[in-house]
């Protein structure tokens, strides 16, 4: 039913229009300014129908009222006699949907009211869609990086966003697992619905079930009233369970049943509640090892590991370090109202060569601290923590920088890799360990076309650590 707000001093017009327009419409009379304000603020009407009066004082008041209705973005249809046609046309130019003659043709009036309502509904839907797109873009923009590793993450997020299946996000602490979960939610058909994030390791063991499933009044000692659990709070949205490996085995059994049956009950109740939310899980632990050790249920592991997305550690995509650092530099310089123009080359080199055990979260903290202590408008080497300033970047044999800054930085890292391989007799595992980088990243470095590598082909031989065993 379409609700029509009628602004007229003729109270008989309300009953006449209610009868003539039929059951599809409900006509609500607003004869005073206060009644119109209440109707607009509470969204009690879908379309406003305003009757213009030929009395000069009354007309001036109606025109002011019409402009306020237009400003409220409630669709407005003006009803006016032929003598006020030009005034009604001017209101249409200012934003009213349309006007009809008084007395109106019921068929024409009905058609205009229907179209005004449809037009308004379409605009609202377009605004909602645009808002969802903006939210999705915002979520994706929070994940910074153009490396192949990050491109793979973006691709998997887009592939799974609209598929209603469980997702497991793995990765070291500080790699942005919750950002990935947020992007999955905002890019999919659940955008605009609740996103509930829960850190399983932060909830005491004795309360985790009550927090997840909710509880009824008196379910256990100390409960004052009933509580809606996280599974219910997520409704038709997404429930993000971070650090899923922290759940006890008993809670794992109950969560497995929820995922299998797609229903659950509050603690202290037998009433079954359907599970409508999508679940996204995350962990920094090796769940396969936990399964082998008996601390994580194998059946639950297979249930949550339908779609897996690995958040790469920062040291495995160092080409993104400066891009991420510049993002944080802009973000926090705006937040702290302290303009920062750029990162100096020496500081950039230190950021690039650091191993980042705390990943993106550590990088964020370093940039925040640097902005606070910086004296100028550029982030300098002395603005970084002492352990980063003391990195030895000068003890590379025969290293003479040439070319662009990016080329110099790349050459420097290749030289580091070659030196580590020499010192470890070509053993790539030991060389990577000495540099605090992954073996895969060391491989990518030594594949770069450098004269030193071509001159020492024996460094390319895969001398791994021999396995210890019995003959």
Buried (B, 14 or more C-beta within 10 A) or exposed (E): EBBBBBBBEEEEBBEEBBEBBEEEBBBBBBBEEEBBBEBBEEEEBBBBBBBBBEEEEEBEEBBEBBBBBBEBEBBBBBBBBEEBEEBBBBBBEEBBBBBBBBEBEBEEBBEBBBBBBEBBEEEEEEEEEEEBEEBBEEBBEBBBBEBEBBEEBBEBBBEBBEEEEBBBBBBBEBBBBBBBBBBBBBBBEBBBBBBBBBEBBEBEEEEBBBBBBBBBEEBEEEBEEBBEBBBBBBBEBBBBBBBBBBBBEEBBEBBBEBBEEEEBBBBBBEEEBEBBBBBBBBBBBEBEEBBEEEBBBEEBBEBBBEBBBBBBBBBBBBBBBBEBBBBBBEBBBEEEEEEBEEBBEBBBBBBBBBBBEBBBBBBBBBBBBBBEEBEEEBBBBBBBBEEBBEBEEEEBEEBEEEEEEEEBBBBBBBBBBBBBBBEBEBBBBBBBBBBEBBEEBBBBBBEEEBEBBEEEEEBBEEBEEEEEEEE
